[in-house]
Amino acid sequence: MPERTLLTESGPAALRGEILATRGRLDRDKGLSGITVFARHDSLDLTGSLTLEAWFTPGVPGYHQPIVAKGDTQYALKQTDRRVEFFICSDGQWIAVNWPVPDDWSGREHHVAGVFDADAGTLTLYVDGAVRATRATDRRPTSTTAPLSLASDADNQTREFDGTIRRARVYARALTTAELASEDRAPGDDGVRFWFDAATVRTERKRPAPGPSSRTAGTRGDNPTTGRSSPDGIVTADRRPGASGRRDQRGRHGTSASSARPARTGRGHPSHRVPLHRPRECRRALELVADGAR
C-alpha cells in the first residue's frame, strides 16, 4: 500500500484531510493535486450565506471536475466541461451560476469565488476579480453529511479535478467584492470555516499498518479507489466508516484452501467461502491440506 499523506488545514476547526489519489501530491509552490477528503465537521454544514473560493491552475477541461465541494448535493465550486460553475443544492434542486472559460484558460492560475447571499437571495460567480454570472434564488442549501473535499466530491470520487489547487477557503457568510480582492485576510477572520494554503498546510506522512485488507475502508475512500461504493462508506481522515461502510463489513470475504476432493500430485483445491450473515466467523487464513496433513 502507498504511503498516506495527511494534511491539517489552518481554519478554526483544524480539520485533518488525506490525499486519497495514488498519484496525488502536495507541491508547496504549485499546490495540491489529486482527490483529498477532509474530516466531517458541523461547522461546514452551511445552510445559509456562504463563500467558496480557490486559487487553482486547471489542466485539461472536460466532464465534472470539482474544485471545492461538500458532496454533490450541498454546495460546490467546480469545472464542468468548458465552464466554471458555482452551485448550491436545495432539496434535490441544483441552483447554479456558470461562465464559459476562454481558450487560454488552461495552464494559468485563476482566482474563482462563489458567493451565496441568503439575505439578498443571490448567487454570484467571480473569476479573476470580475463578476461573471449572477442569479436570484429564494432557496437555501440543504444539510448533508458529506465531508468537504478538494479536487473531487465525496459523493462521486470518480470525478476529479485535473490541475493543482494552491489555496481554498470556505466562509459562513457572503464576502463582498472588496473583501475578495483583499490580500490581508487571515484564518481567524469572521466567518472562516476552512482555510487551505499549500505553502503553509501542516503535513504528516504515514505508512499503512500491515494486516489483512477489508472493504470497510470502502472501495471508495480506499487508496487507490474504484469509486463504486455509496458515499456513506467513505472512511475519511476522522477514520470513522459511514453506514454503507458498516454494510460492506458484512460482506468481507473469508477464504480457506481446504481440499474439496483428495489431493493428487501434491495440489490442493481452494474453496472460497463467504458467510455474509456471520462476518465475525469469517476466517482470514490460508491452509493447504494434502493427504490429511497440513
C-alpha positions in Angstrom: 0.0 0.0 0.0 1.2 3.5 -0.8 2.3 5.9 2.0 -0.6 8.0 3.4 -0.3 11.8 3.2 -2.3 13.6 5.9 -3.0 17.4 5.9 -4.3 19.8 8.6 -5.9 23.0 7.3 -5.5 26.3 9.2 -9.2 27.1 9.8 -10.7 27.2 13.3 -11.6 23.5 13.3 -8.1 22.5 12.1 -9.6 19.7 10.0 -7.5 16.8 9.0 -7.6 15.5 5.5 -6.0 12.8 3.4 -4.8 12.7 -0.2 -6.6 9.6 -1.4 -5.4 9.6 -5.0 -2.4 7.4 -5.5 -0.9 9.9 -8.0 -1.9 12.9 -5.8 0.7 15.1 -4.3 1.3 18.3 -2.5 3.7 20.9 -4.0 4.3 23.9 -1.7 4.5 26.3 -4.7 2.1 24.9 -7.2 -0.5 23.4 -4.9 -2.4 20.2 -4.3 -3.3 17.6 -6.9 -5.5 14.5 -6.5 -8.6 13.7 -4.5 -8.3 15.0 -1.0 -11.1 14.4 1.6 -11.3 16.2 5.0 -13.0 15.0 8.2 -16.7 15.8 8.6 -17.4 18.8 10.7 -20.7 20.5 11.7 -19.2 24.0 11.0 -19.1 23.2 7.3 -22.8 22.1 7.2 -23.8 25.5 5.9 -27.4 26.2 5.0 -27.3 30.0 4.8 -24.9 32.6 3.3 -21.5 31.2 2.3 -18.5 31.9 0.1 -16.3 29.4 -1.6 -13.0 30.4 -3.2 -10.0 28.8 -4.7 -6.8 29.7 -6.5 -6.1 26.9 -9.0 -4.3 26.1 -12.2 -6.5 24.0 -14.5 -5.2 21.3 -16.8 -7.4 19.6 -19.4 -11.0 20.7 -19.1 -13.9 18.2 -19.6 -16.6 16.3 -17.7 -17.2 17.1 -14.0 -14.2 18.5 -12.2 -15.0 19.6 -8.6 -12.5 22.0 -7.0 -14.1 22.7 -3.6 -17.1 20.6 -2.8 -19.3 19.4 0.1 -20.6 16.4 -1.8 -22.8 16.8 -4.9 -25.9 17.9 -3.0 -25.0 20.9 -0.8 -22.5 23.3 -2.3 -19.5 23.3 -4.7 -17.2 25.2 -6.9 -16.2 23.2 -10.0 -15.4 23.0 -13.7 -18.0 21.3 -15.9 -16.8 20.7 -19.4 -15.6 24.2 -20.6 -17.5 26.1 -17.9 -16.5 27.1 -14.4 -19.5 26.7 -12.0 -20.8 27.5 -8.5 -23.9 25.8 -7.1 -26.0 25.2 -4.1 -28.4 22.3 -3.9 -31.7 22.6 -2.1 -33.9 19.5 -1.6 -32.5 17.9 -4.7 -32.7 21.0 -6.9 -29.4 22.5 -8.1 -29.2 26.3 -8.4 -26.1 27.2 -10.3 -24.3 30.1 -12.0 -21.6 29.4 -14.6 -19.3 31.0 -17.1 -17.7 29.6 -20.3 -13.9 29.7 -20.0 -11.8 31.3 -22.7 -9.5 29.3 -25.0 -6.4 30.2 -23.0 -7.9 29.1 -19.6 -5.7 26.1 -19.0 -2.2 26.3 -17.7 -2.6 29.6 -15.9 -3.7 30.3 -12.2 -7.1 31.7 -11.6 -8.9 33.1 -8.6 -12.5 31.9 -8.6 -15.1 32.6 -5.9 -18.8 31.6 -5.5 -20.9 33.8 -3.1 -24.3 32.9 -1.9 -26.1 35.8 -0.1 -29.1 34.3 1.6 -30.4 37.7 2.7 -30.2 39.2 -0.8 -31.3 35.9 -2.4 -28.4 35.9 -4.9 -25.7 33.6 -6.2 -22.6 35.3 -7.8 -19.6 33.9 -9.6 -16.4 35.8 -9.6 -13.5 34.9 -11.9 -10.2 36.8 -11.5 -11.8 39.7 -9.7 -14.7 40.2 -12.1 -18.4 39.2 -11.7 -19.0 36.7 -14.4 -22.5 35.4 -13.5 -25.3 36.1 -11.1 -28.8 34.9 -10.5 -31.6 35.3 -7.9 -33.0 32.5 -5.8 -35.1 32.0 -2.7 -33.7 28.6 -2.0 -31.0 27.6 0.6 -28.6 24.7 0.7 -29.9 21.5 2.2 -27.9 20.0 5.1 -25.9 16.8 4.3 -23.4 14.6 6.0 -20.9 14.7 3.1 -17.3 15.8 4.1 -15.6 18.6 2.3 -13.2 17.6 -0.5 -10.7 19.3 -2.7 -10.2 18.2 -6.3 -13.2 15.9 -6.1 -16.5 15.4 -4.3 -17.2 12.7 -1.7 -20.4 11.6 -3.4 -18.6 11.0 -6.7 -14.9 10.3 -6.3 -14.6 9.3 -10.0 -14.9 13.0 -10.7 -11.5 14.5 -10.3 -10.1 17.9 -11.0 -7.2 18.0 -13.5 -4.8 20.6 -12.2 -3.5 22.0 -9.0 -5.2 23.9 -6.1 -2.9 26.3 -4.3 -5.4 27.8 -1.9 -9.0 27.1 -1.0 -11.3 28.8 1.6 -14.9 28.4 2.9 -16.7 31.2 4.7 -20.1 31.1 6.5 -21.0 34.5 5.2 -21.2 36.3 1.9 -18.0 38.2 1.1 -18.1 41.5 -0.7 -16.1 42.3 -3.9 -13.7 44.3 -1.9 -13.1 41.5 0.6 -12.4 39.0 -2.1 -9.8 41.3 -3.6 -8.1 41.9 -0.2 -4.7 40.2 0.4 -4.9 41.0 4.2 -7.3 38.2 5.1 -6.3 35.5 7.7 -7.7 32.2 9.0 -9.0 33.9 12.2 -11.3 36.3 10.3 -15.0 36.4 10.8 -16.9 33.6 9.1 -13.9 31.4 8.2 -14.8 27.7 8.3 -11.9 26.2 6.2 -8.6 27.6 5.2 -6.2 25.7 2.9 -2.9 27.0 1.7 -0.4 24.7 0.1 2.5 26.8 1.3 1.6 26.5 5.0 -0.6 23.5 5.4 0.7 21.0 8.1 1.6 17.6 6.7 2.2 14.2 8.0 3.2 11.0 6.2 2.2 7.6 7.5 2.8 4.1 6.2 -0.4 1.9 6.4 -0.3 -0.6 9.2 0.3 -4.2 8.0 -2.7 -6.5 8.2 -5.5 -8.1 6.2 -7.4 -5.8 3.8 -11.0 -5.1 4.3 -13.8 -3.5 2.3 -14.7 -1.5 5.4 -12.3 1.2 4.2 -14.6 1.4 1.2 -13.8 0.7 -2.4 -14.4 4.5 -2.4 -12.2 6.1 0.3 -9.5 3.4 -0.2 -6.2 4.4 -1.7 -6.5 3.6 -4.5 -10.2 3.9 -5.0 -12.6 2.3 -7.6 -15.5 4.7 -6.8 -18.1 2.0 -6.7 -19.4 2.2 -3.2 -22.0 4.6 -1.9 -20.7 7.9 -0.3 -21.6 6.8 3.3 -19.0 4.1 3.0 -16.1 6.5 2.8 -13.6 6.4 5.7 -12.4 10.0 5.8 -9.5 11.4 7.8 -11.5 11.0 11.0 -11.3 7.2 10.4 -15.0 6.6 11.0 -16.8 4.5 8.5 -20.3 5.6 7.5 -23.5 3.5 7.2 -22.6 1.7 4.0 -19.1 1.1 5.3 -20.7 -1.0 8.0 -22.9 -2.7 5.5 -19.8 -3.5 3.5 -18.3 -5.0 6.6 -20.9 -7.7 6.4 -19.6 -8.7 3.0 -16.0 -9.4 4.0 -14.6 -12.4 2.3 -13.2 -15.3 4.3 -11.0 -17.7 2.3 -10.0 -21.2 3.1 -8.0 -23.5 0.9 -9.1 -26.9 2.0 -9.3 -29.7 -0.5 -12.8 -30.5 -1.9 -11.5 -33.9 -3.0 -8.4 -36.0 -2.3 -5.4 -34.1 -3.5 -3.4 -35.5 -6.4 0.1 -34.7 -7.4 0.5 -32.5 -4.3 -2.1 -30.0 -5.4 -4.8 -28.7 -3.1 -8.1 -27.3 -4.3 -9.0 -23.9 -2.8 -12.6 -23.0 -2.0 -13.9 -19.5 -1.4 -16.5 -19.2 1.4 -18.4 -16.0 2.1 -20.5 -16.3 5.2 -22.3 -12.9 4.7 -24.7 -13.5 7.7 -21.9 -14.2 10.2 -18.9 -11.9 9.4 -17.1 -12.4 12.7 -16.9 -16.2 12.0 -15.1 -15.5 8.7 -11.5 -16.7 8.9 -8.6 -14.8 7.4 -6.3 -17.7 6.9 -4.9 -19.9 4.1 -4.3 -23.5 4.8 -3.1 -26.1 2.3 -4.0 -29.7 3.2 -2.8 -32.7 1.2 -3.4 -36.3 2.3 -4.7 -35.2 5.6 -1.5 -33.3 6.5 -1.1 -29.5 6.7 
